[in-house]
Amino acid sequence: MEVSTRILALLFTAISFGSFAQLALSDSEVMVKSELSGKDVTAPRTDLLRTETGGFIFGPATRIKFKIVEEGSGIATTYFKIADLAFMKSDGRQMVPHQLKDGAYQIKYYSVDNSGNQEQVRMNEIYVDKTGPKISANFNSKASSFENGLPIFSGDLQLQIEAKDQHTKAQKLMYSINGGEMIVSKDAEFIDLSDVVKTLTNGLVKIEIRSYDTFYNFSKEVVEFTIKK
């Protein structure tokens, strides 16, 4: 009887120890699984930010910026490339590479987080604008004759100036007459100089017109004619 009691006690102890060990092992496994499930395995998402035009038109001094969404380990690096140029690291200060001329280009970009997760390369189309607005001088009066290729006006003269930009907007329009002070127009796209030229005396007239667009791209036009009243 005493032997049987001892055997049962030893058996109970072994079973209890095994259950405790199994419990401890189960807890350990749960901890490991928890740590694995908490690891950052999601890549960031990168979006190209629009410029002041509201689109993806870039001037020569426009900074190339991105919005990166990363909710895990944090952003390590963002890379981008335009056209056939090499990938470069983004620091939010880069501008359009100077060797690119006016035109449409493809930009590729992606980000890598601190856990080494890399998103797939994303693409967008941008337009590089390095040209100022187009300036047009319109005479609504017929020249009485020409001399040295320049029109001669003897009657009432009407002159309107227009500045139009194909991709952005004309932001500033100014002019000077015969080397005088530059006068800024209240309208950035149109000037009616008819009343101004009526006050001019006989002789050669030289009007310099300057126009600037959103990116401060600059264009200039010189209008010359002769007045003989």
C-alpha positions as CSV (number, residue, x, y, z in Angstrom):
1,M,0.0,0.0,0.0
2,E,2.8,2.4,0.9
3,V,4.6,1.6,-2.4
4,S,1.5,2.2,-4.4
5,T,1.0,5.6,-2.7
6,R,4.6,6.6,-3.5
7,I,4.2,5.5,-7.1
8,L,1.0,7.5,-7.5
9,A,2.8,10.6,-5.9
10,L,5.7,10.3,-8.3
11,L,3.4,9.9,-11.2
12,F,1.4,13.0,-10.2
13,T,4.6,15.0,-9.8
14,A,5.8,14.0,-13.3
15,I,2.4,14.8,-14.9
16,S,2.3,18.2,-13.1
17,F,5.9,19.1,-14.2
18,G,5.2,18.0,-17.8
19,S,2.1,20.2,-17.9
20,F,4.0,23.2,-16.5
21,A,6.8,22.6,-19.0
22,Q,4.2,22.4,-21.8
23,L,2.6,25.6,-20.5
24,A,5.9,27.4,-20.4
25,L,6.7,26.2,-23.9
26,S,3.3,27.4,-25.2
27,D,3.8,30.8,-23.6
28,S,7.3,31.0,-25.3
29,E,5.8,30.1,-28.6
30,V,3.1,32.8,-28.2
31,M,5.8,35.4,-27.5
32,V,7.8,34.4,-30.6
33,K,4.7,34.6,-32.7
34,S,3.8,38.0,-31.3
35,E,7.3,39.4,-32.0
36,L,7.1,38.1,-35.6
37,S,3.7,39.6,-36.2
38,G,4.9,43.0,-34.9
39,K,7.7,43.2,-37.4
40,D,7.5,45.8,-40.2
41,V,7.0,44.0,-43.4
42,T,5.1,46.7,-45.3
43,A,6.8,48.8,-47.9
44,P,6.3,52.6,-47.9
45,R,4.1,54.4,-50.5
46,T,5.6,57.4,-52.4
47,D,3.6,60.0,-54.3
48,L,5.0,62.8,-56.4
49,L,3.8,66.2,-55.2
50,R,2.2,68.6,-57.6
51,T,3.8,72.0,-58.3
52,E,2.3,75.5,-57.9
53,T,0.6,75.0,-61.3
54,G,-1.7,72.3,-59.7
55,G,-0.2,69.7,-62.0
56,F,3.2,68.1,-62.8
57,I,4.7,71.0,-64.7
58,F,8.2,71.8,-63.5
59,G,10.2,75.0,-64.1
60,P,14.0,75.2,-64.0
61,A,14.0,76.1,-60.3
62,T,11.1,74.0,-59.1
63,R,12.0,71.5,-56.4
64,I,11.1,67.9,-56.9
65,K,9.3,66.8,-53.7
66,F,7.5,63.6,-52.6
67,K,5.0,62.6,-50.0
68,I,5.9,59.3,-48.3
69,V,3.5,57.3,-46.2
70,E,5.3,54.9,-43.8
71,E,3.7,53.6,-40.6
72,G,6.4,51.1,-39.5
73,S,10.1,51.5,-39.0
74,G,10.4,54.9,-40.7
75,I,11.8,56.1,-44.0
76,A,15.4,55.4,-44.9
77,T,15.7,56.8,-48.4
78,T,13.7,57.9,-51.4
79,Y,15.2,57.5,-54.9
80,F,14.1,59.0,-58.2
81,K,15.2,59.4,-61.8
82,I,14.0,61.4,-64.8
83,A,14.2,60.0,-68.4
84,D,17.4,58.1,-68.9
85,L,19.4,59.8,-66.1
86,A,20.6,57.7,-63.2
87,F,18.7,57.2,-60.0
88,M,19.5,59.7,-57.3
89,K,18.7,60.2,-53.6
90,S,15.9,62.7,-52.9
91,D,16.5,65.3,-50.2
92,G,13.6,67.6,-51.2
93,R,15.9,70.2,-52.6
94,Q,16.7,68.9,-56.0
95,M,15.5,70.8,-59.1
96,V,15.0,69.6,-62.7
97,P,18.4,68.6,-64.1
98,H,19.8,71.5,-66.2
99,Q,20.5,69.2,-69.2
100,L,16.8,68.6,-69.7
101,K,15.1,70.8,-72.2
102,D,11.4,71.7,-72.7
103,G,9.3,68.7,-73.1
104,A,7.5,65.7,-71.5
105,Y,9.5,63.2,-69.5
106,Q,8.9,60.1,-67.4
107,I,9.9,60.2,-63.7
108,K,10.4,57.0,-61.7
109,Y,10.7,56.9,-57.9
110,Y,10.5,54.6,-54.9
111,S,11.2,54.5,-51.2
112,V,12.9,52.1,-48.8
113,D,12.1,52.0,-45.0
114,N,14.5,51.3,-42.1
115,S,13.5,47.6,-42.1
116,G,14.7,47.3,-45.7
117,N,11.2,47.1,-47.2
118,Q,11.3,48.6,-50.8
119,E,8.2,49.6,-52.6
120,Q,7.8,48.8,-56.3
121,V,9.0,51.5,-58.6
122,R,6.3,54.0,-59.4
123,M,6.0,56.3,-62.5
124,N,4.5,59.6,-63.5
125,E,4.8,61.9,-66.5
126,I,6.1,65.5,-65.9
127,Y,6.5,68.4,-68.2
128,V,9.6,70.6,-68.1
129,D,8.9,74.3,-68.9
130,K,11.9,76.6,-69.4
131,T,10.4,78.9,-71.9
132,G,8.8,82.3,-71.2
133,P,5.4,83.4,-72.6
134,K,4.9,84.2,-76.2
135,I,4.6,87.9,-76.9
136,S,2.5,89.3,-79.8
137,A,2.4,92.9,-80.9
138,N,-0.8,93.7,-83.0
139,F,-1.1,96.8,-85.0
140,N,-4.8,97.5,-85.7
141,S,-3.8,100.2,-88.2
142,K,-2.3,99.9,-91.6
143,A,1.2,101.2,-92.3
144,S,1.3,103.9,-94.9
145,S,4.7,102.6,-96.2
146,F,7.8,100.8,-95.1
147,E,11.4,102.1,-94.7
148,N,14.4,99.8,-94.0
149,G,11.9,97.0,-93.3
150,L,10.1,99.0,-90.6
151,P,6.4,100.1,-90.9
152,I,5.7,103.9,-91.1
153,F,2.4,105.1,-89.6
154,S,1.1,108.5,-90.5
155,G,-2.5,108.3,-89.2
156,D,-4.2,107.1,-86.1
157,L,-2.2,104.2,-84.6
158,Q,-3.5,101.4,-82.4
159,L,-1.2,98.9,-80.8
160,Q,-2.1,96.0,-78.4
161,I,0.4,93.7,-76.7
162,E,-0.5,90.1,-75.7
163,A,1.5,87.6,-73.6
164,K,0.3,84.0,-73.5
165,D,2.0,80.9,-72.0
166,Q,1.2,77.5,-73.3
167,H,1.8,75.5,-70.1
168,T,1.4,77.9,-67.2
169,K,0.3,81.5,-67.0
170,A,1.9,84.9,-67.8
171,Q,2.4,86.5,-64.4
172,K,4.1,89.8,-65.2
173,L,4.1,92.0,-68.3
174,M,6.1,95.2,-68.7
175,Y,7.3,97.6,-71.3
176,S,9.5,100.6,-72.0
177,I,9.5,103.1,-74.8
178,N,12.7,104.4,-76.4
179,G,14.9,103.2,-73.6
180,G,12.8,104.7,-70.8
181,E,11.7,103.3,-67.5
182,M,10.1,99.9,-67.4
183,I,6.3,100.1,-66.7
184,V,4.5,97.2,-65.3
185,S,1.1,96.5,-66.7
186,K,-1.9,95.8,-64.4
187,D,-2.9,93.0,-66.7
188,A,-0.3,90.3,-67.0
189,E,-1.5,89.2,-70.4
190,F,-2.6,92.3,-72.2
191,I,-1.6,96.0,-72.8
192,D,-3.3,98.5,-75.0
193,L,-0.7,101.1,-75.9
194,S,-2.9,103.0,-78.4
195,D,-3.3,106.0,-76.1
196,V,0.4,106.0,-75.3
197,V,1.7,106.0,-78.9
198,K,-0.7,108.8,-79.8
199,T,1.4,111.1,-77.6
200,L,4.7,110.2,-79.3
201,T,6.3,112.7,-81.7
202,N,7.6,111.9,-85.2
203,G,10.5,109.6,-85.5
204,L,11.7,106.1,-84.8
205,V,9.9,104.3,-81.9
206,K,11.4,101.3,-80.1
207,I,9.2,99.5,-77.6
208,E,10.8,96.7,-75.5
209,I,8.3,94.2,-74.0
210,R,9.1,91.7,-71.3
211,S,7.0,88.9,-69.9
212,Y,7.4,86.4,-67.1
213,D,5.5,83.2,-66.4
214,T,4.8,81.2,-63.2
215,F,8.3,79.9,-63.0
216,Y,9.8,83.3,-63.8
217,N,10.8,82.1,-67.3
218,F,11.5,85.3,-69.2
219,S,10.8,86.4,-72.8
220,K,11.5,89.6,-74.6
221,E,10.2,91.2,-77.8
222,V,11.2,94.5,-79.4
223,V,8.8,96.4,-81.6
224,E,10.1,99.1,-83.9
225,F,8.2,101.5,-86.2
226,T,8.3,105.0,-87.5
227,I,5.8,107.8,-86.9
228,K,5.3,110.5,-89.6
229,K,2.3,112.6,-88.9
